[in-house]
Amino acid sequence: MKELLAQRAKVFEQARALVLKAEAEKRALKPEEQTEYDARMADVKALGETIERSRMSAEMCAELDRSIGPRETADNRRSPGSDLADAAMDQFLRRGSESLSTEQRRIFAPVDGYRDGIQLRTASPLSDVTGAAGAYMVPQGFLAVLEQAKKWYGGMLQVGATVLRTATGASLPYPNLNDTGNVGELVAENTQVSQAATEMSFGRITLGAYKYSSKLVLVPIELIQDSAFDVQGLVANALGIRLGRIQNTHFTTGTGSSQPNGVVTAATSGTTGATGETAKWVYADIPTLIHSVDPAYRIGAKFMLNDASALVTELMVDGNGRPLLNSSFLGISQEVKAGDPTNPLKYSILGYPVVINNDVATMSANAKSVLFGDFSKYIIRQCLDFMLVRFGEKYMDYGQIGFVAFERCDGNLQDAGTHPIKYFANSAT
């Protein structure tokens, strides 16, 4: 919503600047200025309609939430204060579930137990293999650290992909509709309406829940026993980084067979480099790629490429060695954008934001090296039953405690037929 509001304000200011210029020169708008003004205001109107739809959707969701009551999510699983929950989590990581006090156990929702007089039968998102048979919900603070670590090594989670969080891993159908071949009609009085030339074309993608493992993390007992050591930070970051790396790779280039269908795999061709463009692209390729995407998907569209390809873009020069895309076109700002490691320079190409994702192929022969389009059409499905397992004795002969995390997710591009994301492919020769 913030991006859309900012973009609408920017476009309106561009239109307003044309009027102010004409007023300052005490003249009417020139024909070319009038054309540009009309186009800008049409964009303002379209953006306003998109913003209004988003607001209506948010209001309806809020009304639905009020009518059905609160739903259990990763953000409201526990009501105790974060300090108490963090202390309990720290105790579990260091000494296992057997060491938790009665008060600490109540912080987490037990599996097949009772809390506040209500019987709970939920999945087991946290377990201690060698301790008592207890399984507990992971505290919000721990999940927040893990989520932050995943984003740091990603790209797909920052690009604006739609993230669906579901309570279970059951197959999730996601429908779409392509009715672009039909238009309305003008009818005379007492005249029967016509039937559309083609029937509505409904389709769908089905999102599953592939299980990912962080692989084993072994921590020496000397560190576990050191009260000054941030065991939560170490474990959460290690697990999050590993899960983030493999998931981002699959969300980017996954084959769709026994793993998510990556955005590169699902995207369609926008343009291909001319002969000789095996490790580069030229200026003409940029607007060609942009305009290969339908204008309906260019509102809020972004580029995605890896860091090496971004460097190739910055080094484009004309015949005299001057930067072909100067700062006014390339839009590079040295102001660091806090908390966004994928776009630390607020990098943009021809006004469209750029997200750096190093899982996109480096420019080389036949490589699909640049993506452009509406990345909100890429759907990431995450299951809430995140599981953390602690191995308290299995590796004690090495003087270590083991940790492993499991998470289930899937991803695919929602393409109703008009291709919201397209790619630039380098030449084969």
Secondary structure as GFF3:
##gff-version 3
##sequence-region A 1 429
A	DSSP	alpha_helix	2	24	.	.	.	ID=ss1
A	DSSP	alpha_helix	31	68	.	.	.	ID=ss2
A	DSSP	alpha_helix	82	95	.	.	.	ID=ss3
A	DSSP	three_ten_helix	97	99	.	.	.	ID=ss4
A	DSSP	alpha_helix	102	107	.	.	.	ID=ss5
A	DSSP	beta_strand	113	115	.	.	.	ID=ss6
A	DSSP	beta_strand	118	120	.	.	.	ID=ss7
A	DSSP	beta_strand	126	128	.	.	.	ID=ss8
A	DSSP	alpha_helix	140	152	.	.	.	ID=ss9
A	DSSP	beta_strand	162	166	.	.	.	ID=ss10
A	DSSP	beta_strand	172	178	.	.	.	ID=ss11
A	DSSP	beta_strand	201	207	.	.	.	ID=ss12
A	DSSP	beta_strand	210	213	.	.	.	ID=ss13
A	DSSP	beta_strand	217	220	.	.	.	ID=ss14
A	DSSP	alpha_helix	221	225	.	.	.	ID=ss15
A	DSSP	alpha_helix	231	253	.	.	.	ID=ss16
A	DSSP	alpha_helix	263	266	.	.	.	ID=ss17
A	DSSP	beta_strand	268	272	.	.	.	ID=ss18
A	DSSP	alpha_helix	285	292	.	.	.	ID=ss19
A	DSSP	alpha_helix	295	298	.	.	.	ID=ss20
A	DSSP	beta_strand	302	305	.	.	.	ID=ss21
A	DSSP	alpha_helix	307	314	.	.	.	ID=ss22
A	DSSP	alpha_helix	327	330	.	.	.	ID=ss23
A	DSSP	beta_strand	348	349	.	.	.	ID=ss24
A	DSSP	beta_strand	352	356	.	.	.	ID=ss25
A	DSSP	beta_strand	368	373	.	.	.	ID=ss26
A	DSSP	three_ten_helix	375	377	.	.	.	ID=ss27
A	DSSP	beta_strand	378	383	.	.	.	ID=ss28
A	DSSP	beta_strand	387	391	.	.	.	ID=ss29
A	DSSP	three_ten_helix	396	398	.	.	.	ID=ss30
A	DSSP	beta_strand	400	413	.	.	.	ID=ss31
A	DSSP	beta_strand	421	425	.	.	.	ID=ss32
###
